[in-house]
């Protein structure tokens, strides 16, 4: 079958008895008649199969600080070439990137790049990694994997910023191609996922356990706190206790502030005090590396040694200050004050990219 430009065949689908084609990439299991698109919009029934229609197209490319993903324990201070496509397989009413993730206009994808061109650009720009972000890379699975392969061939790391809404079989291939991942854990109740995000909680929790136990990906987690919806003491305590019990005490957790957007214009923005309260709950549950984001909070953004409380990485927004890490004989990070092992992917000295955000044209 001859496919249109930017359209590629996919592997995860099956034919149903009623003639529809079912996409099996994610838990939505969209069942489609010929020509119809899934909830994500970029996967379509075509010629009796499921195809992906946004291969090699992007909503734009930008060099960001790695801390913006957010990743605080993965090559701190280094630049990351970031891009996304269009569409999403969740339907979050509060989406902060809705103009991209909920786009139904392919003209949104005004930039184009082959995997090799993207990897060359990252190398030429001095980026240590490429991030699939702005919308969920699960839905552009084929493009993301090809970009990851091209990057690895040049020694460039790959980062996925994802909601983790993916089925067990494809997730093996997806996370095998990634070096670091930040999973957006939207909340900790099925009711919140169903009513606010249009999805289910259980598959995301399964993905978190899979990443931690079965892959070599560096894992960090982000939860956007929405006043009155997912920020109660009881829910935060349940969530943090689950993370401690299932993933351990050392997986970094980021609490970030919501602002009204898309279909959720109330309540108002998350107070900084809510983030501080959530951070205190998480630390009381035994989580060692808990951060605040989307607010100016140098203490909440900085990394301290869990044993001696020495300042390891000082952060002011995305700007790094004091550095109290060194590497041991196995190139693992350790506190320079007490020698405590600090989990992450560190180098002897931090990057110096700072808070710059630089748009990039490719090709």
C-alpha positions as CSV (number, residue, x, y, z in Angstrom):
1,X,0.0,0.0,0.0
2,X,1.4,3.4,-1.0
3,X,1.1,5.8,1.9
4,X,0.9,9.6,1.8
5,X,3.8,11.8,3.0
6,X,4.5,11.7,6.8
7,X,2.3,8.5,7.1
8,X,3.9,5.2,8.2
9,X,2.6,1.7,8.9
10,X,2.3,0.6,12.6
11,X,2.6,-2.7,14.4
12,X,0.0,-2.5,17.2
13,X,-3.5,-3.2,15.9
14,X,-5.9,-6.0,15.2
15,X,-8.9,-6.6,12.9
16,X,-12.2,-7.1,14.7
17,X,-15.1,-9.4,13.6
18,X,-17.3,-6.4,12.7
19,X,-14.7,-5.1,10.2
20,X,-13.3,-2.3,12.4
21,X,-9.6,-2.0,13.1
22,X,-8.6,-1.8,16.7
23,X,-5.4,0.1,17.7
24,X,-3.6,-1.7,20.6
25,X,-0.9,0.8,21.3
26,X,-2.5,2.3,24.4
27,X,-5.3,1.3,26.8
28,X,-7.9,3.3,24.9
29,X,-8.1,0.5,22.3
30,X,-9.8,2.7,19.8
31,X,-11.9,0.6,17.3
32,X,-12.1,2.4,14.0
33,X,-13.9,2.2,10.6
34,X,-11.9,2.9,7.5
35,X,-10.7,6.5,7.4
36,X,-11.5,7.3,11.0
37,X,-9.0,8.6,13.5
38,X,-8.4,7.5,17.1
39,X,-8.7,9.8,20.1
40,X,-5.1,10.8,19.7
41,X,-5.9,12.0,16.2
42,X,-2.6,11.0,14.6
43,X,-3.4,7.3,14.3
44,X,-5.9,6.4,11.6
45,X,-7.5,3.3,10.0
46,X,-6.3,3.2,6.5
47,X,-6.2,0.3,4.0
48,X,-7.3,-2.2,6.6
49,X,-4.6,-1.3,9.1
50,X,-3.6,1.5,11.6
51,X,-1.2,4.1,10.3
52,X,0.5,7.0,12.0
53,X,0.0,10.3,10.1
54,X,2.5,12.7,11.7
55,X,5.9,11.0,11.1
56,X,8.7,13.5,10.8
57,X,6.5,16.5,11.5
58,X,6.6,18.7,14.6
59,X,5.0,21.7,16.2
60,X,8.5,23.2,16.6
61,X,11.9,22.6,18.0
62,X,13.5,24.4,20.9
63,X,16.6,24.0,23.1
64,X,15.7,24.0,26.8
65,X,17.4,23.3,30.1
66,X,17.0,19.7,31.1
67,X,15.5,20.9,34.4
68,X,12.5,22.2,32.5
69,X,11.3,18.6,31.6
70,X,11.6,18.4,34.7
71,X,14.6,16.2,35.3
72,X,16.8,17.2,38.3
73,X,19.0,14.1,38.5
74,X,19.8,13.6,34.8
75,X,22.8,15.6,33.4
76,X,22.0,18.7,35.4
77,X,22.6,22.0,33.7
78,X,22.8,20.6,30.2
79,X,20.8,21.6,27.1
80,X,18.1,19.4,25.6
81,X,16.6,19.6,22.1
82,X,12.9,19.4,22.7
83,X,10.0,18.8,20.3
84,X,6.5,17.4,20.1
85,X,3.9,16.7,17.4
86,X,0.1,17.1,17.7
87,X,-2.6,15.1,19.5
88,X,-2.7,13.1,22.7
89,X,-4.3,9.9,23.9
90,X,-5.6,11.5,27.1
91,X,-8.2,14.3,27.3
92,X,-7.1,16.3,30.4
93,X,-9.4,19.3,30.9
94,X,-6.6,21.3,32.4
95,X,-4.0,20.6,29.7
96,X,-1.3,23.3,29.8
97,X,-0.2,22.5,26.2
98,X,-3.7,22.1,24.7
99,X,-3.0,24.1,21.6
100,X,-0.6,21.3,20.6
101,X,-1.9,18.2,22.3
102,X,-5.6,18.8,21.4
103,X,-4.8,20.2,17.9
104,X,-6.9,18.8,15.1
105,X,-5.1,20.8,12.4
106,X,-2.1,19.2,10.8
107,X,-1.0,22.7,9.9
108,X,0.1,22.9,13.6
109,X,2.9,20.7,12.5
110,X,4.8,23.4,10.6
111,X,8.3,22.0,11.1
112,X,9.7,18.8,9.7
113,X,12.8,16.8,10.4
114,X,14.0,13.3,9.6
115,X,15.4,11.3,12.6
116,X,18.9,11.7,11.3
117,X,18.5,15.5,10.8
118,X,17.2,15.9,14.3
119,X,20.1,13.9,15.7
120,X,22.7,15.9,13.7
121,X,21.1,19.2,14.9
122,X,21.3,18.1,18.6
123,X,25.0,17.1,18.1
124,X,25.8,20.4,16.3
125,X,24.0,22.4,19.0
126,X,25.9,20.8,21.9
127,X,22.7,19.2,23.2
128,X,23.4,16.1,25.4
129,X,19.9,14.8,24.8
130,X,16.7,15.0,22.8
131,X,13.3,15.2,24.6
132,X,10.0,14.1,23.3
133,X,7.7,16.5,25.0
134,X,4.9,19.1,24.7
135,X,2.5,16.3,23.7
136,X,2.8,12.6,24.6
137,X,5.4,10.7,22.6
138,X,3.5,7.4,23.0
139,X,1.2,8.5,20.1
140,X,4.2,9.2,17.8
141,X,5.8,5.9,18.8
142,X,7.3,5.1,15.4
143,X,8.9,8.5,15.0
144,X,10.2,8.6,18.5
145,X,11.9,5.2,18.2
146,X,13.6,6.1,15.0
147,X,14.8,9.4,16.4
148,X,16.1,7.6,19.5
149,X,18.0,5.2,17.3
150,X,19.6,8.0,15.3
151,X,20.5,9.8,18.5
152,X,22.1,6.8,20.1
153,X,24.2,6.3,17.0
154,X,25.7,9.8,17.8
155,X,26.0,9.4,21.5
156,X,22.9,11.6,22.2
157,X,20.6,10.6,25.0
158,X,16.8,10.5,24.6
159,X,14.2,11.7,27.1
160,X,10.5,10.9,27.2
161,X,8.0,13.2,28.9
162,X,4.9,11.1,29.0
163,X,1.7,10.2,30.9
164,X,2.7,6.6,30.7
165,X,-0.6,5.6,29.1
166,X,0.7,2.7,27.0
167,X,0.0,-1.1,26.7
168,X,2.5,-3.7,28.0
169,X,3.8,-5.0,24.6
170,X,4.7,-1.7,23.0
171,X,6.0,-0.2,26.2
172,X,8.8,-2.7,26.2
173,X,10.1,-1.3,22.9
174,X,9.4,2.3,23.8
175,X,11.3,2.4,27.1
176,X,14.1,0.3,25.8
177,X,14.8,3.2,23.5
178,X,14.8,5.9,26.2
179,X,17.6,6.9,28.6
180,X,15.4,9.0,30.9
181,X,11.7,9.5,31.5
182,X,9.5,11.9,33.4
183,X,6.0,10.3,34.0
184,X,3.2,12.7,34.6
185,X,1.1,11.1,37.3
186,X,-2.0,13.2,37.1
187,X,-3.5,12.2,40.4
188,X,-4.1,9.2,42.6
189,X,-7.8,8.3,42.2
190,X,-9.6,6.5,39.4
191,X,-12.3,9.1,39.6
192,X,-9.9,12.0,38.8
193,X,-8.4,10.1,35.8
194,X,-11.8,9.1,34.5
195,X,-13.6,12.5,34.9
196,X,-10.8,15.0,34.4
197,X,-8.3,13.1,32.2
198,X,-10.5,10.7,30.2
199,X,-8.4,7.7,31.1
200,X,-7.6,5.2,33.8
201,X,-5.1,5.2,36.7
202,X,-4.2,1.5,36.8
203,X,-2.2,1.4,33.5
204,X,-0.1,4.4,34.6
205,X,0.8,2.7,37.9
206,X,1.7,-0.4,35.9
207,X,4.0,1.6,33.7
208,X,5.7,3.2,36.6
209,X,6.5,-0.2,38.2
210,X,7.6,-1.5,34.8
211,X,10.0,1.4,34.2
212,X,11.5,1.1,37.7
213,X,11.8,-2.7,37.8
214,X,12.4,-3.7,34.2
215,X,14.3,-0.9,32.4
216,X,17.5,1.1,32.6
217,X,15.7,4.4,32.2
218,X,16.3,7.1,34.7
219,X,12.8,7.8,36.2
220,X,11.4,11.0,37.7
221,X,7.7,11.7,38.3
222,X,5.6,14.9,38.1
223,X,2.2,15.7,39.6
224,X,0.4,18.9,38.7
225,X,-1.6,19.9,41.8
226,X,-5.1,21.4,41.1
227,X,-6.7,23.0,44.2
228,X,-9.7,20.9,45.3
229,X,-9.2,18.1,42.8
230,X,-6.0,16.1,43.6
231,X,-4.3,18.0,46.4
232,X,-6.0,16.7,49.6
233,X,-3.7,15.6,52.4
234,X,-5.3,12.1,52.3
235,X,-4.8,11.6,48.5
236,X,-1.2,13.0,48.6
237,X,-0.4,10.7,51.5
238,X,-1.8,7.6,49.7
239,X,0.1,8.5,46.5
240,X,3.4,9.2,48.3
241,X,3.1,6.0,50.4
242,X,2.5,4.0,47.2
243,X,5.5,5.5,45.5
244,X,7.7,4.7,48.5
245,X,6.4,1.1,48.7
246,X,6.4,0.3,45.0
247,X,9.3,2.4,43.6
248,X,11.4,3.1,46.6
249,X,12.4,6.3,48.4
250,X,14.9,7.6,45.8
251,X,12.7,8.3,42.7
252,X,12.5,12.1,42.4
253,X,9.0,13.6,42.7
254,X,8.1,17.0,41.4
255,X,4.9,18.9,42.5
256,X,4.1,21.6,40.0
257,X,1.6,24.5,40.1
258,X,-1.5,24.5,37.8
259,X,-2.9,27.6,36.1
260,X,-6.4,27.8,34.6
261,X,-6.4,26.7,31.0
262,X,-8.2,24.8,28.2
263,X,-11.5,23.5,29.7
264,X,-10.7,24.1,33.3
265,X,-10.8,27.8,34.0
266,X,-11.6,27.3,37.7
267,X,-10.2,27.0,40.3
268,X,-7.5,29.7,40.3
269,X,-3.8,29.0,40.2
270,X,-2.2,26.7,42.7
271,X,-0.8,28.6,45.7
272,X,2.8,28.1,46.5
273,X,1.8,27.0,50.0
274,X,0.0,23.9,48.5
275,X,3.2,22.8,46.8
276,X,5.1,23.3,50.1
277,X,2.5,21.3,52.0
278,X,2.6,18.5,49.4
279,X,6.4,18.4,49.6
280,X,6.2,18.1,53.4
281,X,3.8,15.2,53.1
282,X,6.0,13.4,50.6
283,X,9.1,13.8,52.8
284,X,7.1,12.6,55.8
285,X,6.3,9.5,53.8
286,X,9.9,8.8,53.3
287,X,10.6,10.2,49.8
288,X,14.1,11.7,49.8
289,X,14.0,13.9,46.7
290,X,10.9,16.0,46.4
291,X,10.8,19.2,44.4
292,X,8.4,22.1,43.7
293,X,7.9,23.6,40.2
294,X,6.2,26.4,38.2
295,X,6.8,28.7,41.2
296,X,9.9,30.6,42.4
297,X,11.1,28.4,45.3
298,X,14.9,28.0,45.4
299,X,14.7,25.6,48.4
300,X,12.0,23.5,46.8
301,X,14.0,23.3,43.6
302,X,17.4,22.5,45.1
303,X,18.8,19.1,45.8
304,X,20.1,18.3,49.3
305,X,21.8,15.2,50.7
306,X,19.3,13.0,52.5
307,X,21.9,12.1,55.1
308,X,23.7,15.3,56.1
309,X,21.4,17.9,54.4
310,X,24.3,19.5,52.6
311,X,23.4,21.5,49.5
312,X,24.2,19.3,46.5
313,X,22.7,21.3,43.6
314,X,21.4,24.8,44.1
315,X,18.7,25.9,41.7
316,X,17.1,29.3,41.1
317,X,14.4,28.5,38.5
318,X,16.5,26.7,35.9
319,X,19.8,28.3,36.8
320,X,22.3,26.2,38.8
321,X,24.4,27.6,41.6
322,X,26.4,25.8,44.3
323,X,27.5,22.2,43.4
324,X,28.2,19.7,46.1
325,X,28.5,16.5,44.1
326,X,31.5,14.4,43.1
327,X,31.8,11.1,41.3
328,X,33.0,7.8,42.9
329,X,35.2,5.2,41.1
330,X,32.0,3.8,39.4
331,X,31.1,7.3,38.2
332,X,28.1,7.4,40.6
333,X,27.2,10.7,42.2
334,X,28.1,11.2,45.9
335,X,27.8,14.0,48.4
336,X,31.1,15.8,48.8
337,X,30.4,16.3,52.5
338,X,29.5,12.8,53.8
339,X,30.0,10.5,50.8
340,X,26.3,9.5,50.6
341,X,25.4,7.9,47.3
342,X,23.0,10.2,45.3
343,X,20.9,8.5,42.6
344,X,20.9,9.9,39.1
345,X,23.0,10.3,36.0
346,X,25.7,12.9,36.9
347,X,29.0,14.1,35.5
348,X,31.9,15.5,37.4
349,X,30.8,19.1,36.7
350,X,27.4,20.5,35.9
351,X,26.4,21.9,32.5
352,X,26.3,25.7,32.1
353,X,23.2,26.1,29.9
354,X,21.2,28.1,32.5
355,X,17.6,29.1,31.8
356,X,17.9,29.9,28.1
357,X,15.2,28.7,25.7
358,X,16.3,28.9,22.1
359,X,14.0,28.1,19.2
360,X,15.7,26.0,16.4
361,X,15.0,25.5,12.8
362,X,16.0,22.1,11.2
363,X,16.6,21.7,7.6
